[in-house]
Amino acid sequence: MGQASCIREERNGPWVTEVRRRVVMERLPHHVSEFPVPREQRFLVRRLAGVVVWHRDMSVALPNAACDHLAEITPLEFDREFPSWLRLINGAN
C-alpha cells in the first residue's frame, strides 16, 4: 500500500476511510502467466488516528495495450471495473 495513491477519503472524527490505488505490472503464478501483466490494484483502508486497523483489496486485469502507458492511466479510466466500495465516486454505476 505504500506506493498506492489516495483517490478518495472520508473522515469521521478520528476514523479515516481511504480508497488507494496503484497501477503495476504484476507477476502472476507461473502456471497462470509466464510474463507480468498490467493490473490496477485498489485498497479500502480504515485508519484510526493515522494507524491502519483494517484493509481490503482487489485488482483487475488491464488490457495488454495498457503496458505502453501505465503511468498515464487515470483513476476514472477503469473505475467501472471495480465494485462500488472501491470506485472513485462511491456508488457510481
Backbone as numpy.savetxt, mean C-alpha at the origin, in Angstrom:
# Nx Ny Nz CAx CAy CAz Cx Cy Cz
7.36 -1.31 6.33 6.55 -0.12 6.33 7.40 1.14 6.33
8.66 1.02 6.67 9.53 2.18 6.77 9.67 2.96 5.48
9.62 2.30 4.33 9.77 2.97 3.05 8.42 3.37 2.46
7.34 3.05 3.15 6.00 3.35 2.64 5.63 4.79 2.97
4.95 5.44 2.04 4.52 6.82 2.27 3.05 6.83 2.70
2.71 7.78 3.55 1.35 7.91 4.06 0.48 8.58 2.99
-0.65 7.94 2.64 -1.55 8.54 1.66 -2.88 8.95 2.29
-3.16 8.50 3.50 -4.38 8.90 4.20 -4.14 8.78 5.71
-4.66 9.77 6.43 -4.47 9.76 7.89 -5.72 10.30 8.57
-6.14 9.62 9.62 -7.28 10.06 10.43 -6.84 10.07 11.88
-7.15 11.17 12.59 -6.76 11.30 13.99 -8.00 11.30 14.87
-7.88 10.63 16.02 -8.93 10.63 17.02 -8.24 10.61 18.39
-7.99 11.80 18.92 -7.23 11.90 20.17 -5.82 11.37 19.97
-5.37 10.46 20.87 -4.01 9.92 20.72 -3.91 8.84 19.64
-5.05 8.39 19.11 -5.07 7.35 18.07 -4.94 7.96 16.68
-4.11 7.34 15.86 -3.95 7.74 14.47 -4.10 6.48 13.62
-4.93 6.59 12.59 -5.08 5.51 11.62 -4.51 6.01 10.30
-3.58 5.26 9.73 -2.93 5.65 8.48 -3.11 4.56 7.43
-3.17 4.99 6.19 -3.00 4.08 5.06 -1.68 4.48 4.42
-0.75 3.52 4.37 0.58 3.77 3.80 0.72 2.91 2.55
1.57 3.35 1.60 1.74 2.59 0.36 3.18 2.64 -0.11
3.53 1.63 -0.89 4.80 1.63 -1.61 4.63 0.78 -2.86
5.36 1.14 -3.88 5.34 0.41 -5.15 6.74 -0.17 -5.31
6.80 -1.48 -5.48 8.09 -2.17 -5.49 8.12 -3.29 -6.53
9.30 -3.73 -6.84 9.50 -4.97 -7.57 9.65 -6.04 -6.48
8.71 -6.95 -6.41 8.68 -7.92 -5.32 9.10 -9.30 -5.83
9.99 -9.92 -5.08 10.41 -11.27 -5.44 9.40 -12.23 -4.82
8.76 -13.01 -5.66 7.78 -14.00 -5.22 8.49 -15.34 -5.02
7.82 -16.29 -4.38 8.44 -17.62 -4.26 8.80 -18.17 -5.64
9.90 -18.90 -5.71 10.44 -19.38 -6.98 9.41 -20.19 -7.78
8.55 -20.94 -7.09 7.56 -21.75 -7.82 6.46 -20.89 -8.45
6.35 -19.62 -8.04 5.35 -18.71 -8.62 5.94 -17.94 -9.78
7.12 -17.35 -9.55 7.77 -16.56 -10.60 9.27 -16.55 -10.38
9.98 -16.73 -11.46 11.44 -16.72 -11.40 11.96 -15.29 -11.28
11.16 -14.33 -11.69 11.59 -12.94 -11.75 10.75 -12.07 -10.81
11.31 -10.97 -10.31 10.51 -10.04 -9.51 9.37 -9.46 -10.36
8.27 -9.13 -9.70 7.11 -8.57 -10.39 6.72 -7.25 -9.75
6.14 -6.33 -10.54 5.73 -5.05 -9.96 4.47 -5.22 -9.11
4.49 -4.65 -7.91 3.34 -4.74 -7.01 3.19 -3.44 -6.25
1.96 -3.12 -5.91 1.69 -2.00 -5.00 1.24 -2.61 -3.68
1.90 -2.20 -2.61 1.57 -2.68 -1.27 0.94 -1.55 -0.48
-0.10 -1.86 0.27 -0.73 -0.88 1.15 -0.88 -1.47 2.53
-0.75 -0.60 3.52 -0.79 -0.99 4.92 -1.79 -0.12 5.65
-2.67 -0.73 6.43 -3.53 -0.01 7.34 -2.84 -0.08 8.70
-2.51 1.07 9.27 -1.70 1.12 10.49 -2.46 1.88 11.56
-2.50 1.33 12.78 -3.08 2.02 13.94 -1.94 2.34 14.89
-1.86 3.62 15.25 -0.82 4.09 16.17 -1.47 4.68 17.41
-0.83 4.48 18.52 -1.25 5.10 19.78 -0.06 5.90 20.27
-0.24 7.22 20.33 0.85 8.12 20.75 2.12 7.88 19.92
1.95 7.62 18.62 3.08 7.47 17.71 3.65 6.06 17.60
3.19 5.13 18.43 3.71 3.76 18.42 2.73 2.86 17.67
3.24 2.09 16.70 2.40 1.16 15.95 1.93 0.06 16.90
0.59 -0.08 17.01 0.03 -1.13 17.87 -0.65 -2.23 17.05
-0.92 -1.95 15.75 -1.59 -2.93 14.90 -1.40 -2.53 13.45
-1.29 -3.51 12.57 -1.29 -3.21 11.13 -1.81 -4.40 10.34
-2.31 -4.10 9.18 -2.81 -5.11 8.25 -2.37 -4.66 6.86
-1.97 -5.58 6.01 -1.48 -5.17 4.69 -2.05 -6.03 3.58
-1.90 -5.52 2.38 -2.36 -6.20 1.18 -1.54 -5.68 0.01
-1.30 -6.52 -0.98 -0.62 -6.05 -2.17 -1.38 -6.54 -3.40
-1.26 -5.77 -4.47 -1.88 -6.15 -5.74 -0.82 -6.15 -6.82
-1.02 -7.05 -7.77 -0.11 -7.12 -8.91 -0.38 -5.95 -9.84
0.68 -5.40 -10.38 0.58 -4.34 -11.37 0.92 -4.93 -12.74
0.47 -4.29 -13.80 0.83 -4.80 -15.14 2.35 -4.76 -15.34
2.86 -5.66 -16.12 4.31 -5.69 -16.37 4.82 -4.38 -16.94
3.99 -3.65 -17.67 4.40 -2.36 -18.22 4.73 -1.35 -17.12
4.26 -1.58 -15.91 4.53 -0.68 -14.79 6.01 -0.68 -14.39
6.74 -1.71 -14.78 8.17 -1.80 -14.45 8.94 -0.57 -14.94
8.50 -0.03 -16.06 9.21 1.09 -16.68 9.03 2.40 -15.95
8.01 2.51 -15.09 7.75 3.79 -14.44 7.22 3.63 -13.00
7.82 2.74 -12.22 7.36 2.49 -10.85 7.29 3.76 -10.01
8.30 4.60 -10.10 8.36 5.81 -9.27 7.29 6.82 -9.66
6.71 6.70 -10.84 5.73 7.67 -11.32 4.28 7.22 -11.09
4.06 6.02 -10.56 2.70 5.53 -10.34 2.08 6.28 -9.17
0.94 6.90 -9.43 0.27 7.69 -8.39 -0.63 6.80 -7.54
-0.96 7.25 -6.32 -1.84 6.45 -5.46 -3.22 6.19 -6.09
-3.70 7.09 -6.92 -5.02 6.90 -7.52 -5.03 5.95 -8.71
-3.87 5.71 -9.30 -3.80 4.93 -10.54 -4.38 3.52 -10.40
-4.09 2.84 -9.30 -4.60 1.49 -9.07 -5.43 1.40 -7.80
-5.93 2.54 -7.33 -6.71 2.62 -6.10 -7.90 1.67 -6.13
-8.57 1.55 -7.26 -9.78 0.73 -7.38 -9.50 -0.76 -7.15
-8.24 -1.17 -7.23 -7.88 -2.58 -7.04 -7.89 -2.99 -5.56
-7.91 -2.02 -4.67 -7.86 -2.29 -3.23 -9.25 -2.23 -2.62
-9.47 -2.94 -1.50 -10.76 -2.81 -0.82 -10.90 -1.41 -0.23
-12.12 -1.02 0.11 -12.39 0.35 0.56 -11.53 0.77 1.76
-11.20 -0.14 2.65 -10.43 0.22 3.84 -8.98 0.58 3.52
-8.54 0.35 2.29 -7.18 0.71 1.89 -7.14 1.75 0.78
-8.28 2.25 0.37 -8.30 3.22 -0.72 -7.92 4.61 -0.23
-7.45 5.39 -1.18 -7.07 6.76 -0.88 -8.27 7.54 -0.35
-9.40 7.38 -1.03 -10.64 8.01 -0.58 -11.48 6.89 0.02
-11.61 6.87 1.34 -12.29 5.80 2.05 -13.70 5.60 1.50
-14.03 4.37 1.15 -15.35 4.03 0.67 -15.57 4.27 -0.80
-14.53 4.66 -1.55 -14.68 4.93 -2.99 -15.03 3.63 -3.71
-15.83 3.73 -4.76 -16.18 2.54 -5.55 -15.36 2.47 -6.81
